[in-house]
Amino acid sequence: MTTTHPFPHSSFKAYDIRGIVPTALNPEFARELGRGLAARAHAAGVSAMVVGRDGRLSSPSLSSALQQGIRDGGIDTIDIGQVPTPLVYFAAYTLKTGSGVAVTGSHNPPEYNGFKMMMGGSALYGQDILKLRDEVAAGVPPAKTSGQGKEVDIVTPYLAKVIGDIKLARPMKIAIDCGNGVAGAVAPALFRGLGCEVTELFCDIDGTFPNHHPDPAEPHNLEDLIRCVQTTDCEIGLAFDGDGDRLGVVTKSGEIIWPDRQLILYARDVLERCPGETIIYDVKCSRHVAVEIRKAGGQALMCQTGHSLVKAKLAETGAPLAGEMSGHIFFKERWFGFDDGLYTGARLLEILSKSTNPSAILEALPQGVSTPELKLEMKEGEPHALIQRLQTEGKFEGATEIIKIDGLRADYPDGFGLARASNTTPVVVLRFEGDSAEALERIKQSFRTQLLALAPQAKLPF
């Protein structure tokens, strides 16, 4: 391990590795990580690993070092270059390795980077990542024989697969905003390939993110897209996060269709072909999601937030569809079951192309009066401690159910409130929904009181 920087123990998160470059993550660490993953690959009977990278300035050097480490460990590498994270998963499935690494900082600030990992067909998360941390920290010796490396074009087969699967009822005029993230490498070609007339916003890849941050979960990051859709003849706007695995949607009138409302539309569509099946949604989603899934004849199953955790639940249940409020949507029906913002956007257009007024379809989806995801910024380690106390000491009078599978969610007859610790950044994520503005304010006030009782200095974002 490098002597320049200490080992980044805190960068090993619940479902990936994230940290600041170069203090936490650097090429020396990436090479050691590669050796650790190679040892895992040997144990799993895996002979080759796919590696792709996002558009961050640090990604080429981290990707190169990671691949060198994997080869040092005796495992072959398949370099698919600068591609959205879903294409790493796609390559792992179609090239039959079941194993790969996306070098990506996702939607974190430019100085961050990270690694999303899958091995033997499953995402690494939880205890597996903690074990990997300990193995890498202890040092993994090189193998007696080095692995080989090769480069493969995965964009061409990916485009062919999606364009072959998705059929639009009519051509559509859309705007896409890639936020200068790596989705820009694929999205314009994909949607034109589907027959759309595409207006591009910030599709040039630039790891400094000069226009706005590539995170469609933040409303202000969608302002440029909204303006574009409202002032042109575009019917709808699609936005992608920094590594292309999450989708944001805006309508002609400028309304943001949050992913839990999108999930209702996808669920109705999938359940027409998969009647009675289970649809998975995370704790941040609206109460309307479960109601609408049941109305459409499906079984609604709530689970923890986190792309790796949702994938594991999807594999466990055999569900055809899962979705998170953050914008990760997982189609198992007709697709592979991994989160893919580009494919999700294509499935959305397939549904909406049957209508002459796509915005009306989206805006008619049920919703309460709700907040977007709100973030209470804290110091490293503080969010989890606060949530643990909230789970044991919090008092939420009038709540019909307190759910603790991921943070604390209090469901009321007329809304819900949620507080959970993020697994990627040191923040407490909050979300509130009510059947009316009054219900929303009452629920917010309840959480305000409980949080300030435990953390009087907290600067609450609501």
N, C-alpha and C positions, 0 to 999 in steps of 0.2 A: 504494500500500500504506500502511496506517496508520503513523503515526509513533510511536504509543503503544507498540507491541510489535514486536520484530524478526520477520522472515519466518520461519515455522516449518518450516525445511528438514527437521528430524528427524521431523515429523509425517507425512511422505509414506512410507508403509510398503510392504511387498511387494504387498499387494492391496487397500489402501484408505488413507484418511487418518484418523489418530487423534491427538488431543492434548488437553491441558488447556485449559479455558475459564476466563478470557479470554486467558491469556498466550500460548497457541499459536493457538487457534482463537477467532475473534470475528467479528462481523458485517462488519467491514471486509475481513477475509481472505476470508470467504464470498463477498462481492460480487466480489472479484478472481478467486476460483476460478470463479465463475459465468461471468465473461467469458472465462476460459481454456477452460472447457468449451464455451462458445458457439463459439469459434474452431475447436475440434475438431469440433463438430457441423457447421459450415459445410463443413469439409474432407471430412467423411464423407457429405455430402449429406443431413444430418438437419435437419429444419425445426422440430421440437418436442421438448421433454424433459419427462418426468414427474418430479415431486419429491414425496416423502413424508417424514414425520418421525416419530421415536419420541417417547416421553413425557418425555424429559429437560427440565429447566427451561430449558436454553439452546436447545432445538431450534426453538421458534417463531421466535426472532430470527435464528438462523442460516439457517433455511429461507427466511424472507422475504428476507434479504439475498442469499442464493444465487440465488433466482429473479430478483431485480432485476438481478443481474449477468448472468444468462443472457439476460434481455430486453435489457439494455444492449448485448449482443453480437449482437442481431438475431435471436435464436431465441425461439420461443414457449414458454411454460411451461404445464404442466398440473399444477395443485396438487391432490393427492389427500388432503392433510391428515395427521392423526395416524393412522398405520397401521403394522402390522408390515412389516418390510423385504420379505418375500415378495410383498406386495401392490404394492410398487413394481415388482418384476420382472413380476408378473402384468399390471399396467397397461401396462408397456413392450411386452409381447407383444401384448396384446389391443387396445390403442389404436394399434398398428402404428408406434410411434416407435422401438422397439428400443433406446431410450436413456432413461436416467433416473438419478436420484440419491436414495439413502436417506440422510437426515440422521440418523445414529445413532451412539451410543457403544457399541452392542451390549451386552456384559457387563462393560465397564470400569466403574470406580468413578464415582459421580455427577458428579464434577467434570470428567470427560472427555466429549468428543463426537467426531463424525467423519463421514466421507462415504464411502459405498459407491457406486461409479459403474459404469454400463454405457453403451456407445456403439455404435450400429450393430449391435446384437444380441450384443455380446460384453462381458464384464466387463473393465474397465481393471485391469491389474496389471503388476508388474515394471517393465520398461523404459518402458512407456507412462506409468506413474505418475511415474517419474523425469523423463521428458521434459515432462510436464504441470507438474511442480514448477518446472522451469527456465523454462518459458513464462510461468507465473503470476508467478514471482519477477521476471522481466524487465518485466512489465507488459503488459497487453493493452488496446489502445485500444478505446473503444466503437464499435459499428457506426454507419453513417450513419442507418439506420432501426432503431428499437427493435422488439423482438418484442412479441407480445400475451400476456396471461395469462388463464387461466380455471380454474375449480374443477370437479372431477369427482368424483362418488361412485363409488368403485371397490369398496367393501365389498359392496354389494348384488350386483353381477355375480360377484364372487369367491365369495360364499356360494352363489349359485345354481350356479356351475360345479362346486364341490367336492361339494355335496350331490347334484348330478346325476350325478357320477362314482362316488361311493362308495355301496355298498349293504351295509348290515349284515344279517347273517343273523338277528339278533334284537336287541331293544333292550338296551343295557348301562348299568350304573350305574358312573359314573366320577367321580374327583376331578381337578380341574385346578388347577395352581398357576402363576399368571402372574408371581409375584414383584413385583407392582406395575409390571411392564413393559408395553409397548404391545400385547402379545398379548391383554391384557385387553379390547381394543377389538373383538376378533373371535371369540376362542376360545369364550366361553360360547354365543354365538348359533350358531356353527358346529356344535358338538357336540350342542346341543339340536336343531338342524335335522336332524341325522343320526338323531335318535330316542333319544338318550341322556338318562338322568337324571343331571344334573350337579351336583356339589358344588363350589362355587367357593372357592378360597383366593387372596386377594390379587389379585383381578382389577380392582380400582380402580387406575387409572394414577396413579402418584406418582413423579416423578423423583428423589425423595430415597431411594427404596427402604427404607421404614421397617421392614419386617418381616424380610427377609433379602435377600441380593444375588441378582439374577436370573441365576444361572449354574448350570445343572443338572449341569455337569461337576464341581462341588465337592460332595462327599457331604453336608456339613453343611447345605447349602442345600436338601436334600431331606427334612430331618428332619420338618418340619411336614406335608409331603405323606404321608410314611410313617405318621406318627401318625394322620392322618385316615383313610387307607385301612385301617389296622389296627383302628380303633375305630368304624368305620361299616360299612354294608353295601355300600360301593363295591368293585367287583371289581378295579380297577386305578387307578393314578395317573399322570397326565401332567404334566410340568413344562416350561415354556418359558423361554428366555433373554430378555434385555432387549428384543430387537427381533424375537423370534418366528421366527427362522430355524433354531433348534436345539431338539431335543426330549430330555427326560429321562423315564425310565419306571421306576416302582416297582411291585412285586407286592403281593399281599395279605399275604404274610408279611414284607414290609418289605425284600425283596431289590431292589437297584438293578440294572436290566438295562442295562448300558453299551451305547452305540450300536454298537460292533462286534458284539456279540451280536445286537442288533436287526437289523443288516445281514444276518446269516445268515438270519433269518426272511424278510426282504424278498426276499433273493436267491432262496431256494427258491420263493417265490410267483411272482416275475417269470419265473424260468427255466422254470416250468411252461408259460408262454405264449410264451416267447422261448428255446427250447432252443438250447444251444450258444453263446449270446451272452457277451460280455465283461462282467464286473462289476468296477468299480473300487473300490479301498479304499486308505486312506492308510497311511503308515509307522507310525502309532501303533496300528494295529489288531492284534488277536490273530492268532497263527499259525493259529488254528482257522478264521478267515474264509476264507482261500485253500483250506484243506482241504475245507471244507463247500461252497464254490462249485463246486469240481471234482467233489465227490460228487454234486451236484445237476445235473451236466452242463454247467456253465458254464466260461468261461475267467476266471481270476483275474489282475488286473493291479494291482500296487502303484504308487502315485504319491505325489508330495509333498503335504504338508499345506497347506491354504489354500483357502478357498471359490472364489476366482477361478481358482486353478490346477487344481482338480478340474473346474470347469466347462469350462475350456479342453480338458482331457483327454477329457471327456465328448463335447464337440463334435468333437474330432479322431478319436475311435474309433467314435462312433455307439452307444456302450454304452447299454443301457436303464436302468441303475441305477449309482449311485456312493454311497459313504458315507465319512464321517470319524469317527474316534473321538470328536471333540469334540461330535458330535451333528448336524452338517450332513449331511442325506441328500438325494440328488438323484434324483428319479424322472423319467426320460425316457419310460418306458412309461406311457401314459395321461395324462401331464402334460407340463410344459414343459422339464424338465431343470434347473430352479433349485432351490436349497436352501430348503425350506419346512417348518418345524417343525409347523405346523398341518396341512398336507396329509399329512405323514408320520404324525402322530398318527391322522388319519382312516384312512390305509391300514393302520396297525397294528390299529385296531379292526375293520376289515373282515375281516382275517385271524383275529383272536381271537374275533370274534362267532360263528364256526362251532363254537367249543368251549364246553362248559358250565363249564370250569375254565381261564380264560385264564392265570392265574398258573402253572399246571402246565406249560402250553405254553412259556411264557417261561423258567421255571426249568430246563426240560429242555434248553435250548440249550447246546451244548458250551462249556466255558470251562476255562482253566487257573487256577492260583492267581496272582492278579495285583494290581498296585497300580492305583489311579486315576491320573490325570495328576498328577504331582508337580512343584512349581515351585521352582526355585532362583532366588531374587531376587538381582539384580545391578544395577550401574549401567548407564545408557544406553550402548550400544556394546560392553559387555563380553561379553554372551552369544555373539555371533557370533565374536568373537575366540577365546573359549574353545573353541567347537565346531570352529573351523578347526584349532586346535592338537590337539584330540582326534582329528580325522580323520587328521592326519599323524603324531602321536606316540603315540597310544593303542595299547596292546598287549592284545589280548583272546584269551588262549590258550583253545583248545578250541572257538572259534566256527567254525561250518561256513560262515558267510557274513557278510561285512561290507558293509552297504549304506550308500552315502553320497549318495543322491539328495536327502536332506533331513536334515541332521545326521549322526549315526552310529547305525546300528542293527546290533547284533551278534546274529545268530541262532545258537542252539545246538540240539543234538538234543532238548533238553528245555526250551526256553524262549527268551526274547529280552530284550534290554535296549536302550533307546533314549535318546539325548540329542540334543535339537535346540533351536535358538534360536527363541523365539517371534517372530513378525513383528508382534505388536500391543503387547506390553509387554516391558520389559527383564528377561526371565526365561529360564532354560534349562528347557525342559519335559522331564521324565523319565518313563519308563514301563517297568515290568518285569513279566514273566510267566514262570511255571515250571510244569512238570507236577506239581510237588510243592512244599511249603514249603521243603524243603531246596534244591531247584534254584533257586527264587526267591531265597533268601538268598545262594547262591553267586554268582548273576549280579549281584545288587545289590552284593555285596562287590567283585566285579571292577570295576564302574563306580566304586564308592566310591574304590578304590585309584587308578584312573587319573585321576579328576577332582581328587582332593586332591593328586596329584603335580603337576598343572598349576595348581591354584588352592588353595594350602594354607589360605587364610583363608576359603574358602567354607563357609557354614553349610548343609550338605546337608540336604534335607528327608526323608532316609531313612536 
